[in-house]
Amino acid sequence: MSVPGDPNKQILIILNTLNQPIVEGDNLTVYGIYKGNSLEGTTELPQIFVDIITDHSGQKW
């Protein structure tokens, strides 16, 4: 998943299940536990262990 405002910064999203497929161009918000260094000046890929995903309308995925 790209970080808003900077598509060159990426975060690995880890989830157990999903009710519908995620495709390129979907605008989603994820809520979960963040693990990793800050996004600035690191080569380690940060991760979010997802609890909730919503789309731009607030609908839960």
Predicted model as a PDB file, atoms N, CA, C, CB and O in Angstrom, pLDDT in the B-factor column:
MODEL        1                                                                  
ATOM      1  N   MET A   1       0.852  -1.165   0.000  1.00 80.00           N  
ATOM      2  CA  MET A   1       0.000   0.000   0.000  1.00 80.00           C  
ATOM      3  C   MET A   1       0.898   1.228   0.000  1.00 80.00           C  
ATOM      4  CB  MET A   1      -0.969  -0.002   1.219  1.00 80.00           C  
ATOM      5  O   MET A   1       1.899   1.272   0.715  1.00 80.00           O  
ATOM      6  N   SER A   2       0.538   2.228  -0.805  1.00 79.00           N  
ATOM      7  CA  SER A   2       1.290   3.470  -0.853  1.00 79.00           C  
ATOM      8  C   SER A   2       0.862   4.405   0.273  1.00 79.00           C  
ATOM      9  CB  SER A   2       1.109   4.152  -2.209  1.00 79.00           C  
ATOM     10  O   SER A   2      -0.293   4.398   0.700  1.00 79.00           O  
ATOM     11  N   VAL A   3       1.809   5.204   0.742  1.00 76.00           N  
ATOM     12  CA  VAL A   3       1.530   6.219   1.749  1.00 76.00           C  
ATOM     13  C   VAL A   3       0.890   7.418   1.046  1.00 76.00           C  
ATOM     14  CB  VAL A   3       2.836   6.636   2.518  1.00 76.00           C  
ATOM     15  O   VAL A   3       1.401   7.862   0.018  1.00 76.00           O  
ATOM     16  N   PRO A   4      -0.221   7.956   1.578  1.00 75.00           N  
ATOM     17  CA  PRO A   4      -0.857   9.104   0.926  1.00 75.00           C  
ATOM     18  C   PRO A   4       0.127  10.254   0.717  1.00 75.00           C  
ATOM     19  CB  PRO A   4      -2.048   9.585   1.754  1.00 75.00           C  
ATOM     20  O   PRO A   4       0.884  10.616   1.618  1.00 75.00           O  
ATOM     21  N   GLY A   5       0.101  10.812  -0.480  1.00 79.00           N  
ATOM     22  CA  GLY A   5       0.955  11.940  -0.790  1.00 79.00           C  
ATOM     23  C   GLY A   5       2.326  11.578  -1.313  1.00 79.00           C  
ATOM     24  O   GLY A   5       3.029  12.438  -1.843  1.00 79.00           O  
ATOM     25  N   ASP A   6       2.730  10.306  -1.174  1.00 78.00           N  
ATOM     26  CA  ASP A   6       4.039   9.890  -1.669  1.00 78.00           C  
ATOM     27  C   ASP A   6       3.978   8.432  -2.098  1.00 78.00           C  
ATOM     28  CB  ASP A   6       5.131  10.098  -0.591  1.00 78.00           C  
ATOM     29  O   ASP A   6       4.234   7.544  -1.285  1.00 78.00           O  
ATOM     30  N   PRO A   7       3.645   8.165  -3.358  1.00 74.00           N  
ATOM     31  CA  PRO A   7       3.505   6.783  -3.825  1.00 74.00           C  
ATOM     32  C   PRO A   7       4.812   5.996  -3.812  1.00 74.00           C  
ATOM     33  CB  PRO A   7       2.943   6.780  -5.214  1.00 74.00           C  
ATOM     34  O   PRO A   7       4.789   4.778  -3.993  1.00 74.00           O  
ATOM     35  N   ASN A   8       5.946   6.656  -3.605  1.00 77.00           N  
ATOM     36  CA  ASN A   8       7.226   5.948  -3.518  1.00 77.00           C  
ATOM     37  C   ASN A   8       7.436   5.305  -2.153  1.00 77.00           C  
ATOM     38  CB  ASN A   8       8.372   6.901  -3.814  1.00 77.00           C  
ATOM     39  O   ASN A   8       8.290   4.429  -2.015  1.00 77.00           O  
ATOM     40  N   LYS A   9       6.673   5.722  -1.140  1.00 79.00           N  
ATOM     41  CA  LYS A   9       6.750   5.126   0.194  1.00 79.00           C  
ATOM     42  C   LYS A   9       5.679   4.053   0.304  1.00 79.00           C  
ATOM     43  CB  LYS A   9       6.576   6.204   1.311  1.00 79.00           C  
ATOM     44  O   LYS A   9       4.505   4.302   0.032  1.00 79.00           O  
ATOM     45  N   GLN A  10       6.089   2.871   0.700  1.00 82.00           N  
ATOM     46  CA  GLN A  10       5.196   1.727   0.757  1.00 82.00           C  
ATOM     47  C   GLN A  10       5.106   1.172   2.175  1.00 82.00           C  
ATOM     48  CB  GLN A  10       5.665   0.642  -0.205  1.00 82.00           C  
ATOM     49  O   GLN A  10       6.057   1.271   2.951  1.00 82.00           O  
ATOM     50  N   ILE A  11       3.955   0.588   2.507  1.00 83.00           N  
ATOM     51  CA  ILE A  11       3.739  -0.116   3.772  1.00 83.00           C  
ATOM     52  C   ILE A  11       3.143  -1.472   3.430  1.00 83.00           C  
ATOM     53  CB  ILE A  11       2.798   0.700   4.748  1.00 83.00           C  
ATOM     54  O   ILE A  11       2.219  -1.565   2.623  1.00 83.00           O  
ATOM     55  N   LEU A  12       3.675  -2.528   4.047  1.00 86.00           N  
ATOM     56  CA  LEU A  12       3.138  -3.872   3.874  1.00 86.00           C  
ATOM     57  C   LEU A  12       1.905  -4.020   4.763  1.00 86.00           C  
ATOM     58  CB  LEU A  12       4.211  -4.958   4.215  1.00 86.00           C  
ATOM     59  O   LEU A  12       1.974  -3.776   5.968  1.00 86.00           O  
ATOM     60  N   ILE A  13       0.787  -4.417   4.176  1.00 85.00           N  
ATOM     61  CA  ILE A  13      -0.465  -4.612   4.897  1.00 85.00           C  
ATOM     62  C   ILE A  13      -0.671  -6.109   5.093  1.00 85.00           C  
ATOM     63  CB  ILE A  13      -1.672  -3.970   4.133  1.00 85.00           C  
ATOM     64  O   ILE A  13      -0.682  -6.871   4.126  1.00 85.00           O  
ATOM     65  N   ILE A  14      -0.834  -6.530   6.352  1.00 87.00           N  
ATOM     66  CA  ILE A  14      -1.012  -7.945   6.668  1.00 87.00           C  
ATOM     67  C   ILE A  14      -2.405  -8.129   7.263  1.00 87.00           C  
ATOM     68  CB  ILE A  14       0.097  -8.455   7.657  1.00 87.00           C  
ATOM     69  O   ILE A  14      -2.756  -7.504   8.264  1.00 87.00           O  
ATOM     70  N   LEU A  15      -3.202  -9.011   6.621  1.00 83.00           N  
ATOM     71  CA  LEU A  15      -4.541  -9.269   7.117  1.00 83.00           C  
ATOM     72  C   LEU A  15      -4.873 -10.743   7.008  1.00 83.00           C  
ATOM     73  CB  LEU A  15      -5.564  -8.437   6.359  1.00 83.00           C  
ATOM     74  O   LEU A  15      -4.274 -11.475   6.221  1.00 83.00           O  
ATOM     75  N   ASN A  16      -5.846 -11.169   7.818  1.00 80.00           N  
ATOM     76  CA  ASN A  16      -6.237 -12.576   7.838  1.00 80.00           C  
ATOM     77  C   ASN A  16      -7.299 -12.908   6.802  1.00 80.00           C  
ATOM     78  CB  ASN A  16      -6.739 -12.947   9.204  1.00 80.00           C  
ATOM     79  O   ASN A  16      -7.183 -13.909   6.094  1.00 80.00           O  
ATOM     80  N   THR A  17      -8.325 -12.084   6.707  1.00 76.00           N  
ATOM     81  CA  THR A  17      -9.423 -12.345   5.777  1.00 76.00           C  
ATOM     82  C   THR A  17      -9.845 -11.050   5.104  1.00 76.00           C  
ATOM     83  CB  THR A  17     -10.622 -12.992   6.504  1.00 76.00           C  
ATOM     84  O   THR A  17      -9.526  -9.958   5.574  1.00 76.00           O  
ATOM     85  N   LEU A  18     -10.565 -11.184   4.002  1.00 75.00           N  
ATOM     86  CA  LEU A  18     -11.070 -10.027   3.280  1.00 75.00           C  
ATOM     87  C   LEU A  18     -12.348 -10.434   2.568  1.00 75.00           C  
ATOM     88  CB  LEU A  18     -10.014  -9.478   2.274  1.00 75.00           C  
ATOM     89  O   LEU A  18     -12.402 -11.489   1.936  1.00 75.00           O  
ATOM     90  N   ASN A  19     -13.381  -9.599   2.667  1.00 74.00           N  
ATOM     91  CA  ASN A  19     -14.676  -9.923   2.070  1.00 74.00           C  
ATOM     92  C   ASN A  19     -14.735  -9.668   0.580  1.00 74.00           C  
ATOM     93  CB  ASN A  19     -15.750  -9.141   2.741  1.00 74.00           C  
ATOM     94  O   ASN A  19     -15.587 -10.235  -0.104  1.00 74.00           O  
ATOM     95  N   GLN A  20     -13.851  -8.830   0.054  1.00 78.00           N  
ATOM     96  CA  GLN A  20     -13.827  -8.547  -1.380  1.00 78.00           C  
ATOM     97  C   GLN A  20     -12.395  -8.238  -1.799  1.00 78.00           C  
ATOM     98  CB  GLN A  20     -14.776  -7.363  -1.736  1.00 78.00           C  
ATOM     99  O   GLN A  20     -11.572  -7.867  -0.962  1.00 78.00           O  
ATOM    100  N   PRO A  21     -12.090  -8.386  -3.084  1.00 82.00           N  
ATOM    101  CA  PRO A  21     -10.712  -8.176  -3.538  1.00 82.00           C  
ATOM    102  C   PRO A  21     -10.310  -6.703  -3.509  1.00 82.00           C  
ATOM    103  CB  PRO A  21     -10.540  -8.723  -4.946  1.00 82.00           C  
ATOM    104  O   PRO A  21     -11.143  -5.816  -3.699  1.00 82.00           O  
ATOM    105  N   ILE A  22      -9.043  -6.461  -3.273  1.00 82.00           N  
ATOM    106  CA  ILE A  22      -8.460  -5.131  -3.360  1.00 82.00           C  
ATOM    107  C   ILE A  22      -7.741  -5.043  -4.701  1.00 82.00           C  
ATOM    108  CB  ILE A  22      -7.483  -4.841  -2.158  1.00 82.00           C  
ATOM    109  O   ILE A  22      -6.934  -5.909  -5.040  1.00 82.00           O  
ATOM    110  N   VAL A  23      -8.037  -4.003  -5.453  1.00 83.00           N  
ATOM    111  CA  VAL A  23      -7.398  -3.826  -6.753  1.00 83.00           C  
ATOM    112  C   VAL A  23      -6.672  -2.480  -6.783  1.00 83.00           C  
ATOM    113  CB  VAL A  23      -8.444  -3.915  -7.903  1.00 83.00           C  
ATOM    114  O   VAL A  23      -6.980  -1.574  -6.008  1.00 83.00           O  
ATOM    115  N   GLU A  24      -5.713  -2.370  -7.684  1.00 82.00           N  
ATOM    116  CA  GLU A  24      -4.955  -1.141  -7.809  1.00 82.00           C  
ATOM    117  C   GLU A  24      -5.907   0.028  -8.069  1.00 82.00           C  
ATOM    118  CB  GLU A  24      -3.908  -1.258  -8.937  1.00 82.00           C  
ATOM    119  O   GLU A  24      -6.816  -0.069  -8.893  1.00 82.00           O  
ATOM    120  N   GLY A  25      -5.686   1.115  -7.363  1.00 83.00           N  
ATOM    121  CA  GLY A  25      -6.531   2.293  -7.507  1.00 83.00           C  
ATOM    122  C   GLY A  25      -7.602   2.410  -6.428  1.00 83.00           C  
ATOM    123  O   GLY A  25      -8.215   3.470  -6.299  1.00 83.00           O  
ATOM    124  N   ASP A  26      -7.849   1.346  -5.642  1.00 84.00           N  
ATOM    125  CA  ASP A  26      -8.800   1.439  -4.535  1.00 84.00           C  
ATOM    126  C   ASP A  26      -8.260   2.431  -3.513  1.00 84.00           C  
ATOM    127  CB  ASP A  26      -9.047   0.042  -3.881  1.00 84.00           C  
ATOM    128  O   ASP A  26      -7.063   2.445  -3.226  1.00 84.00           O  
ATOM    129  N   ASN A  27      -9.140   3.257  -2.968  1.00 85.00           N  
ATOM    130  CA  ASN A  27      -8.769   4.222  -1.944  1.00 85.00           C  
ATOM    131  C   ASN A  27      -9.285   3.699  -0.610  1.00 85.00           C  
ATOM    132  CB  ASN A  27      -9.342   5.650  -2.260  1.00 85.00           C  
ATOM    133  O   ASN A  27     -10.477   3.799  -0.321  1.00 85.00           O  
ATOM    134  N   LEU A  28      -8.389   3.141   0.204  1.00 85.00           N  
ATOM    135  CA  LEU A  28      -8.778   2.477   1.448  1.00 85.00           C  
ATOM    136  C   LEU A  28      -8.092   3.093   2.649  1.00 85.00           C  
ATOM    137  CB  LEU A  28      -8.458   0.996   1.379  1.00 85.00           C  
ATOM    138  O   LEU A  28      -7.012   3.674   2.537  1.00 85.00           O  
ATOM    139  N   THR A  29      -8.734   2.960   3.797  1.00 87.00           N  
ATOM    140  CA  THR A  29      -8.146   3.338   5.080  1.00 87.00           C  
ATOM    141  C   THR A  29      -8.016   2.066   5.900  1.00 87.00           C  
ATOM    142  CB  THR A  29      -9.015   4.425   5.830  1.00 87.00           C  
ATOM    143  O   THR A  29      -8.963   1.284   5.988  1.00 87.00           O  
ATOM    144  N   VAL A  30      -6.844   1.851   6.506  1.00 87.00           N  
ATOM    145  CA  VAL A  30      -6.645   0.658   7.328  1.00 87.00           C  
ATOM    146  C   VAL A  30      -6.381   1.082   8.762  1.00 87.00           C  
ATOM    147  CB  VAL A  30      -5.476  -0.209   6.787  1.00 87.00           C  
ATOM    148  O   VAL A  30      -5.760   2.113   9.022  1.00 87.00           O  
ATOM    149  N   TYR A  31      -6.866   0.263   9.686  1.00 90.00           N  
ATOM    150  CA  TYR A  31      -6.656   0.472  11.111  1.00 90.00           C  
ATOM    151  C   TYR A  31      -6.040  -0.809  11.659  1.00 90.00           C  
ATOM    152  CB  TYR A  31      -8.001   0.838  11.857  1.00 90.00           C  
ATOM    153  O   TYR A  31      -6.527  -1.906  11.383  1.00 90.00           O  
ATOM    154  N   GLY A  32      -4.980  -0.669  12.428  1.00 91.00           N  
ATOM    155  CA  GLY A  32      -4.344  -1.846  12.985  1.00 91.00           C  
ATOM    156  C   GLY A  32      -3.118  -1.477  13.786  1.00 91.00           C  
ATOM    157  O   GLY A  32      -2.966  -0.341  14.235  1.00 91.00           O  
ATOM    158  N   ILE A  33      -2.253  -2.447  13.958  1.00 90.00           N  
ATOM    159  CA  ILE A  33      -1.030  -2.273  14.740  1.00 90.00           C  
ATOM    160  C   ILE A  33       0.136  -2.058  13.782  1.00 90.00           C  
ATOM    161  CB  ILE A  33      -0.771  -3.504  15.666  1.00 90.00           C  
ATOM    162  O   ILE A  33       0.380  -2.876  12.896  1.00 90.00           O  
ATOM    163  N   TYR A  34       0.856  -0.949  13.967  1.00 87.00           N  
ATOM    164  CA  TYR A  34       2.002  -0.590  13.131  1.00 87.00           C  
ATOM    165  C   TYR A  34       3.261  -1.190  13.720  1.00 87.00           C  
ATOM    166  CB  TYR A  34       2.142   0.945  13.001  1.00 87.00           C  
ATOM    167  O   TYR A  34       3.474  -1.130  14.930  1.00 87.00           O  
ATOM    168  N   LYS A  35       4.105  -1.774  12.863  1.00 85.00           N  
ATOM    169  CA  LYS A  35       5.383  -2.331  13.298  1.00 85.00           C  
ATOM    170  C   LYS A  35       6.450  -1.877  12.316  1.00 85.00           C  
ATOM    171  CB  LYS A  35       5.330  -3.895  13.392  1.00 85.00           C  
ATOM    172  O   LYS A  35       6.298  -2.044  11.106  1.00 85.00           O  
ATOM    173  N   GLY A  36       7.512  -1.312  12.828  1.00 78.00           N  
ATOM    174  CA  GLY A  36       8.603  -0.898  11.957  1.00 78.00           C  
ATOM    175  C   GLY A  36       9.174   0.441  12.365  1.00 78.00           C  
ATOM    176  O   GLY A  36       8.714   1.067  13.321  1.00 78.00           O  
ATOM    177  N   ASN A  37      10.181   0.870  11.627  1.00 68.00           N  
ATOM    178  CA  ASN A  37      10.801   2.158  11.861  1.00 68.00           C  
ATOM    179  C   ASN A  37       9.949   3.248  11.241  1.00 68.00           C  
ATOM    180  CB  ASN A  37      12.228   2.191  11.296  1.00 68.00           C  
ATOM    181  O   ASN A  37       8.968   2.967  10.553  1.00 68.00           O  
ATOM    182  N   SER A  38      10.333   4.505  11.488  1.00 60.00           N  
ATOM    183  CA  SER A  38       9.643   5.595  10.811  1.00 60.00           C  
ATOM    184  C   SER A  38       9.873   5.450   9.315  1.00 60.00           C  
ATOM    185  CB  SER A  38      10.135   6.985  11.322  1.00 60.00           C  
ATOM    186  O   SER A  38      10.800   4.758   8.894  1.00 60.00           O  
ATOM    187  N   LEU A  39       9.056   6.082   8.527  1.00 55.00           N  
ATOM    188  CA  LEU A  39       9.141   5.943   7.080  1.00 55.00           C  
ATOM    189  C   LEU A  39      10.326   6.706   6.489  1.00 55.00           C  
ATOM    190  CB  LEU A  39       7.857   6.423   6.444  1.00 55.00           C  
ATOM    191  O   LEU A  39      10.700   6.461   5.342  1.00 55.00           O  
ATOM    192  N   GLU A  40      10.921   7.621   7.250  1.00 63.00           N  
ATOM    193  CA  GLU A  40      12.010   8.442   6.742  1.00 63.00           C  
ATOM    194  C   GLU A  40      13.344   7.713   6.854  1.00 63.00           C  
ATOM    195  CB  GLU A  40      12.068   9.768   7.493  1.00 63.00           C  
ATOM    196  O   GLU A  40      13.702   7.237   7.932  1.00 63.00           O  
ATOM    197  N   GLY A  41      14.077   7.625   5.756  1.00 62.00           N  
ATOM    198  CA  GLY A  41      15.449   7.150   5.762  1.00 62.00           C  
ATOM    199  C   GLY A  41      15.654   5.721   6.206  1.00 62.00           C  
ATOM    200  O   GLY A  41      16.672   5.421   6.829  1.00 62.00           O  
ATOM    201  N   THR A  42      14.730   4.829   5.912  1.00 58.00           N  
ATOM    202  CA  THR A  42      14.900   3.437   6.312  1.00 58.00           C  
ATOM    203  C   THR A  42      14.709   2.530   5.093  1.00 58.00           C  
ATOM    204  CB  THR A  42      13.899   3.059   7.445  1.00 58.00           C  
ATOM    205  O   THR A  42      13.957   2.855   4.174  1.00 58.00           O  
ATOM    206  N   THR A  43      15.395   1.403   5.103  1.00 60.00           N  
ATOM    207  CA  THR A  43      15.203   0.422   4.042  1.00 60.00           C  
ATOM    208  C   THR A  43      14.264  -0.687   4.484  1.00 60.00           C  
ATOM    209  CB  THR A  43      16.540  -0.166   3.612  1.00 60.00           C  
ATOM    210  O   THR A  43      13.806  -1.476   3.656  1.00 60.00           O  
ATOM    211  N   GLU A  44      13.971  -0.760   5.779  1.00 74.00           N  
ATOM    212  CA  GLU A  44      13.051  -1.770   6.296  1.00 74.00           C  
ATOM    213  C   GLU A  44      11.623  -1.396   5.896  1.00 74.00           C  
ATOM    214  CB  GLU A  44      13.177  -1.902   7.847  1.00 74.00           C  
ATOM    215  O   GLU A  44      11.218  -0.244   6.050  1.00 74.00           O  
ATOM    216  N   LEU A  45      10.870  -2.353   5.389  1.00 80.00           N  
ATOM    217  CA  LEU A  45       9.496  -2.107   4.980  1.00 80.00           C  
ATOM    218  C   LEU A  45       8.582  -2.134   6.206  1.00 80.00           C  
ATOM    219  CB  LEU A  45       9.040  -3.152   3.934  1.00 80.00           C  
ATOM    220  O   LEU A  45       8.443  -3.178   6.843  1.00 80.00           O  
ATOM    221  N   PRO A  46       7.957  -1.003   6.547  1.00 84.00           N  
ATOM    222  CA  PRO A  46       7.043  -0.992   7.688  1.00 84.00           C  
ATOM    223  C   PRO A  46       5.827  -1.870   7.419  1.00 84.00           C  
ATOM    224  CB  PRO A  46       6.600   0.440   8.006  1.00 84.00           C  
ATOM    225  O   PRO A  46       5.484  -2.129   6.265  1.00 84.00           O  
ATOM    226  N   GLN A  47       5.181  -2.323   8.480  1.00 88.00           N  
ATOM    227  CA  GLN A  47       4.041  -3.233   8.353  1.00 88.00           C  
ATOM    228  C   GLN A  47       2.883  -2.737   9.205  1.00 88.00           C  
ATOM    229  CB  GLN A  47       4.434  -4.669   8.764  1.00 88.00           C  
ATOM    230  O   GLN A  47       3.087  -2.115  10.247  1.00 88.00           O  
ATOM    231  N   ILE A  48       1.664  -3.019   8.753  1.00 88.00           N  
ATOM    232  CA  ILE A  48       0.468  -2.812   9.565  1.00 88.00           C  
ATOM    233  C   ILE A  48      -0.282  -4.133   9.612  1.00 88.00           C  
ATOM    234  CB  ILE A  48      -0.437  -1.659   8.989  1.00 88.00           C  
ATOM    235  O   ILE A  48      -0.641  -4.694   8.576  1.00 88.00           O  
ATOM    236  N   PHE A  49      -0.518  -4.630  10.836  1.00 91.00           N  
ATOM    237  CA  PHE A  49      -1.327  -5.829  11.043  1.00 91.00           C  
ATOM    238  C   PHE A  49      -2.772  -5.347  11.180  1.00 91.00           C  
ATOM    239  CB  PHE A  49      -0.851  -6.661  12.324  1.00 91.00           C  
ATOM    240  O   PHE A  49      -3.138  -4.780  12.209  1.00 91.00           O  
ATOM    241  N   VAL A  50      -3.589  -5.565  10.160  1.00 90.00           N  
ATOM    242  CA  VAL A  50      -4.880  -4.911   9.992  1.00 90.00           C  
ATOM    243  C   VAL A  50      -5.965  -5.530  10.861  1.00 90.00           C  
ATOM    244  CB  VAL A  50      -5.298  -4.965   8.548  1.00 90.00           C  
ATOM    245  O   VAL A  50      -6.110  -6.750  10.936  1.00 90.00           O  
ATOM    246  N   ASP A  51      -6.733  -4.641  11.524  1.00 88.00           N  
ATOM    247  CA  ASP A  51      -7.944  -5.029  12.231  1.00 88.00           C  
ATOM    248  C   ASP A  51      -9.180  -4.660  11.416  1.00 88.00           C  
ATOM    249  CB  ASP A  51      -7.996  -4.365  13.613  1.00 88.00           C  
ATOM    250  O   ASP A  51     -10.136  -5.433  11.351  1.00 88.00           O  
ATOM    251  N   ILE A  52      -9.162  -3.464  10.785  1.00 86.00           N  
ATOM    252  CA  ILE A  52     -10.313  -2.961  10.041  1.00 86.00           C  
ATOM    253  C   ILE A  52      -9.829  -2.293   8.753  1.00 86.00           C  
ATOM    254  CB  ILE A  52     -11.141  -1.964  10.905  1.00 86.00           C  
ATOM    255  O   ILE A  52      -8.814  -1.596   8.756  1.00 86.00           O  
ATOM    256  N   ILE A  53     -10.560  -2.508   7.647  1.00 86.00           N  
ATOM    257  CA  ILE A  53     -10.335  -1.789   6.393  1.00 86.00           C  
ATOM    258  C   ILE A  53     -11.657  -1.129   6.012  1.00 86.00           C  
ATOM    259  CB  ILE A  53      -9.815  -2.754   5.247  1.00 86.00           C  
ATOM    260  O   ILE A  53     -12.708  -1.769   6.051  1.00 86.00           O  
ATOM    261  N   THR A  54     -11.604   0.162   5.642  1.00 86.00           N  
ATOM    262  CA  THR A  54     -12.792   0.845   5.145  1.00 86.00           C  
ATOM    263  C   THR A  54     -12.472   1.503   3.806  1.00 86.00           C  
ATOM    264  CB  THR A  54     -13.298   1.899   6.169  1.00 86.00           C  
ATOM    265  O   THR A  54     -11.319   1.824   3.518  1.00 86.00           O  
ATOM    266  N   ASP A  55     -13.513   1.697   2.991  1.00 84.00           N  
ATOM    267  CA  ASP A  55     -13.312   2.423   1.737  1.00 84.00           C  
ATOM    268  C   ASP A  55     -13.632   3.894   1.960  1.00 84.00           C  
ATOM    269  CB  ASP A  55     -14.195   1.832   0.596  1.00 84.00           C  
ATOM    270  O   ASP A  55     -13.905   4.306   3.087  1.00 84.00           O  
ATOM    271  N   HIS A  56     -13.600   4.683   0.899  1.00 81.00           N  
ATOM    272  CA  HIS A  56     -13.784   6.128   1.022  1.00 81.00           C  
ATOM    273  C   HIS A  56     -15.163   6.513   1.553  1.00 81.00           C  
ATOM    274  CB  HIS A  56     -13.563   6.783  -0.315  1.00 81.00           C  
ATOM    275  O   HIS A  56     -15.332   7.623   2.058  1.00 81.00           O  
ATOM    276  N   SER A  57     -16.137   5.636   1.454  1.00 82.00           N  
ATOM    277  CA  SER A  57     -17.488   5.925   1.966  1.00 82.00           C  
ATOM    278  C   SER A  57     -17.661   5.491   3.417  1.00 82.00           C  
ATOM    279  CB  SER A  57     -18.534   5.234   1.103  1.00 82.00           C  
ATOM    280  O   SER A  57     -18.702   5.741   4.023  1.00 82.00           O  
ATOM    281  N   GLY A  58     -16.633   4.836   3.976  1.00 79.00           N  
ATOM    282  CA  GLY A  58     -16.722   4.371   5.354  1.00 79.00           C  
ATOM    283  C   GLY A  58     -17.201   2.935   5.486  1.00 79.00           C  
ATOM    284  O   GLY A  58     -17.296   2.418   6.599  1.00 79.00           O  
ATOM    285  N   GLN A  59     -17.508   2.274   4.355  1.00 79.00           N  
ATOM    286  CA  GLN A  59     -17.965   0.886   4.386  1.00 79.00           C  
ATOM    287  C   GLN A  59     -16.813  -0.032   4.781  1.00 79.00           C  
ATOM    288  CB  GLN A  59     -18.544   0.469   3.013  1.00 79.00           C  
ATOM    289  O   GLN A  59     -15.719   0.054   4.222  1.00 79.00           O  
ATOM    290  N   LYS A  60     -17.069  -0.910   5.748  1.00 79.00           N  
ATOM    291  CA  LYS A  60     -16.047  -1.871   6.169  1.00 79.00           C  
ATOM    292  C   LYS A  60     -15.895  -2.974   5.138  1.00 79.00           C  
ATOM    293  CB  LYS A  60     -16.396  -2.473   7.537  1.00 79.00           C  
ATOM    294  O   LYS A  60     -16.875  -3.455   4.569  1.00 79.00           O  
ATOM    295  N   TRP A  61     -14.645  -3.366   4.907  1.00 71.00           N  
ATOM    296  CA  TRP A  61     -14.331  -4.472   4.012  1.00 71.00           C  
ATOM    297  C   TRP A  61     -14.087  -5.663   4.873  1.00 71.00           C  
ATOM    298  CB  TRP A  61     -13.107  -4.171   3.097  1.00 71.00           C  
ATOM    299  O   TRP A  61     -13.798  -6.745   4.364  1.00 71.00           O  
TER     300      TRP A  61                                                      
ENDMDL                                                                          
END                                                                             
